[in-house]
Amino acid sequence: MARYTGAVCRFCRREGEKLFLKGERCYTSKCAMERREGGPGQHGRGRQSFSDYKVQLREKQKAKRIYGVLERQFRSYYHKAARAKGVTGSALLLSLERRLDNIVFRLGFAASRPQARQLVRHGLVLVNGKRVNFPSYPVAAGDIVEIRGKNKGNVNIQAAMNSALSRIIPEWLSLDKEAVRGTVLAVPTREQIGSALREQLIVELYSR
């Protein structure tokens, strides 16, 4: 499976805001956004132009990087959303939010989505009692997501859960911290997702 393995702090600098791709590091003074100004590279602090296309492209790139999806898969999500009933942009964000790696992160089992993706790929996550090892698995209302029995006491998972106490668990999820188990109470609405992404710009980009 293709995945990006390079530096990720440069993504935050490129977008001009924290995307929280490095877990706890993003909340400390070691965060690249705290230490350096401007975009990455020698021209990062240069004069910026903002055409409609650039604004739309940056929003798409931001969404891809937040959820850890490469272009081909992201485009597939968009086409499925375009065929679905309702608002295309909302359907796109809903598909991304329902990814298993995102649910693992939202529940606090991992400090970041990349770490959540690693837990899933290594077979440490169960969905309704069955091991699922592909991060893009779409969860549904009523699904139970938990860490596999012998791994519930994993040091990294416990550390992530302790650090996640300051994060708010979305209202469409419930968490049993002692059992290291979460339940998807319902499919979230656009308002419940609460993302700052402007999905309409992504739709406009792909509609060109």
Legacy VTK file of the C-alpha trace (Angstrom):
# vtk DataFile Version 3.0
C-alpha trace
ASCII
DATASET POLYDATA
POINTS 208 float
0.000 0.000 0.000
1.414 3.395 -1.026
1.964 5.882 1.766
3.969 9.032 2.400
7.063 8.398 4.527
8.814 11.781 4.427
8.829 14.731 6.826
5.384 15.996 7.808
6.130 19.192 9.718
6.736 20.892 6.385
3.060 20.291 5.554
1.946 22.450 8.473
4.316 25.216 7.406
3.086 25.011 3.838
-0.556 25.343 4.910
0.262 28.027 7.459
-1.490 26.244 10.326
-1.065 23.261 12.615
-2.409 20.019 11.158
-1.413 18.004 14.272
0.441 15.304 12.354
3.083 14.612 15.028
0.939 13.963 18.072
2.109 15.548 21.324
5.029 17.330 19.639
2.507 19.665 17.996
1.482 20.959 21.434
5.033 21.814 22.543
7.649 24.433 21.675
9.340 21.845 19.429
6.562 22.207 16.875
7.911 23.514 13.559
5.151 26.132 13.444
6.459 27.579 16.717
10.107 27.588 15.665
9.948 28.832 12.068
7.864 31.267 10.115
6.740 30.944 6.518
6.557 27.945 4.210
9.276 25.312 3.793
12.248 25.820 1.470
14.440 28.809 0.705
11.534 30.736 -0.815
9.123 29.960 2.012
9.025 33.537 3.251
8.669 34.996 -0.216
5.761 36.934 -1.602
2.611 34.834 -1.939
-0.017 35.028 -4.666
-3.565 33.821 -4.067
-5.499 32.908 -7.195
-8.832 31.059 -6.920
-7.128 27.894 -8.143
-4.382 28.137 -5.516
-6.863 28.621 -2.683
-8.858 25.591 -3.860
-5.721 23.491 -4.292
-4.402 24.359 -0.840
-7.715 23.332 0.745
-7.587 19.970 -1.012
-3.965 19.436 0.003
-4.822 20.323 3.587
-7.634 17.737 3.685
-5.386 15.054 2.193
-2.672 15.713 4.734
-4.972 15.866 7.743
-6.475 12.463 6.946
-3.284 10.951 5.494
-4.739 10.116 2.075
-2.821 10.200 -1.208
-4.198 11.792 -4.373
-5.584 8.691 -6.091
-7.531 7.554 -3.044
-8.710 11.081 -2.268
-10.033 11.471 -5.802
-11.874 8.165 -5.389
-13.508 9.484 -2.212
-14.584 12.591 -4.113
-16.162 10.660 -7.002
-18.110 8.466 -4.579
-19.300 11.571 -2.740
-20.346 13.182 -6.032
-22.554 10.164 -6.809
-24.097 10.087 -3.332
-27.297 11.876 -2.385
-27.014 15.189 -0.592
-24.230 17.771 -0.519
-21.049 16.503 -2.177
-18.633 18.289 0.159
-20.350 17.004 3.291
-20.430 13.463 1.891
-16.685 13.709 1.191
-15.851 14.742 4.758
-18.162 12.067 6.138
-16.327 9.367 4.172
-12.995 10.589 5.528
-14.287 10.767 9.103
-15.575 7.199 8.939
-12.126 5.792 8.168
-11.030 3.342 10.857
-7.711 5.078 11.473
-9.556 8.347 12.067
-11.928 6.668 14.544
-8.959 5.177 16.436
-7.452 8.673 16.651
-10.738 10.322 17.642
-11.183 7.827 20.484
-7.720 8.709 21.777
-6.090 5.298 21.233
-3.348 7.050 19.231
-1.680 10.450 19.546
-1.995 11.160 15.823
-3.630 9.716 12.727
-0.303 8.303 11.439
0.097 6.453 14.733
-3.510 5.253 14.506
-2.831 3.998 10.989
0.144 2.027 12.288
-1.959 0.404 15.031
-4.511 -0.703 12.448
-1.906 -1.987 9.987
-0.247 -4.031 12.741
-3.531 -5.746 13.556
-3.999 -4.228 17.016
-7.537 -2.971 16.338
-10.761 -4.988 16.402
-14.080 -3.969 14.863
-17.028 -5.886 16.298
-14.600 -8.457 17.665
-12.822 -9.089 14.352
-9.359 -7.877 13.449
-9.322 -5.284 10.680
-5.927 -4.255 9.333
-6.686 -1.720 6.622
-6.960 1.920 7.760
-9.567 2.948 5.176
-12.178 0.520 6.527
-15.448 2.511 6.780
-17.072 2.128 10.186
-20.858 2.276 10.557
-23.270 3.249 13.302
-23.282 0.600 16.017
-19.754 -0.658 15.322
-17.543 -1.351 18.331
-13.881 -0.415 17.917
-11.381 -1.662 20.475
-7.757 -2.526 21.011
-6.998 -6.243 20.866
-6.920 -7.837 24.312
-3.218 -8.372 24.948
-2.368 -4.914 23.613
-4.720 -2.895 25.834
-1.861 -2.227 28.242
0.563 -1.150 25.514
2.674 1.727 26.845
2.210 3.889 23.739
-1.548 3.356 23.667
-1.913 4.176 27.364
0.269 7.266 26.938
-1.855 8.388 23.997
-5.053 7.901 25.993
-3.692 9.868 28.940
-2.596 12.731 26.706
-5.956 12.653 24.908
-7.844 13.469 28.120
-7.695 17.134 27.135
-9.309 16.374 23.775
-13.078 16.225 23.447
-14.478 12.916 22.243
-17.003 13.644 19.445
-20.610 13.293 20.530
-21.235 10.588 17.914
-18.683 8.348 19.647
-18.630 6.876 23.142
-15.517 5.698 24.975
-15.005 3.071 27.648
-11.515 4.026 28.812
-11.087 1.059 31.156
-11.934 -1.457 28.431
-10.062 0.554 25.756
-13.183 0.305 23.641
-15.305 2.779 21.724
-18.709 2.639 20.083
-19.889 4.510 17.000
-23.236 5.818 18.223
-24.337 7.316 14.916
-23.114 8.515 11.554
-21.962 12.098 12.176
-23.514 15.140 10.564
-21.436 17.906 9.009
-21.955 20.048 12.101
-20.746 17.246 14.384
-17.557 16.760 12.387
-16.626 20.318 13.253
-13.694 20.523 10.828
-12.386 23.924 9.750
-11.978 22.591 6.217
-13.881 24.466 3.523
-15.024 21.460 1.543
-16.872 23.531 -1.049
-13.500 24.742 -2.339
-12.470 21.112 -2.908
-15.674 20.459 -4.842
-15.047 23.546 -6.969
-11.504 22.363 -7.715
-12.602 18.927 -8.914
-15.498 20.450 -10.859
-13.209 22.496 -13.092
LINES 1 209
208 0 1 2 3 4 5 6 7 8 9 10 11 12 13 14 15 16 17 18 19 20 21 22 23 24 25 26 27 28 29 30 31 32 33 34 35 36 37 38 39 40 41 42 43 44 45 46 47 48 49 50 51 52 53 54 55 56 57 58 59 60 61 62 63 64 65 66 67 68 69 70 71 72 73 74 75 76 77 78 79 80 81 82 83 84 85 86 87 88 89 90 91 92 93 94 95 96 97 98 99 100 101 102 103 104 105 106 107 108 109 110 111 112 113 114 115 116 117 118 119 120 121 122 123 124 125 126 127 128 129 130 131 132 133 134 135 136 137 138 139 140 141 142 143 144 145 146 147 148 149 150 151 152 153 154 155 156 157 158 159 160 161 162 163 164 165 166 167 168 169 170 171 172 173 174 175 176 177 178 179 180 181 182 183 184 185 186 187 188 189 190 191 192 193 194 195 196 197 198 199 200 201 202 203 204 205 206 207
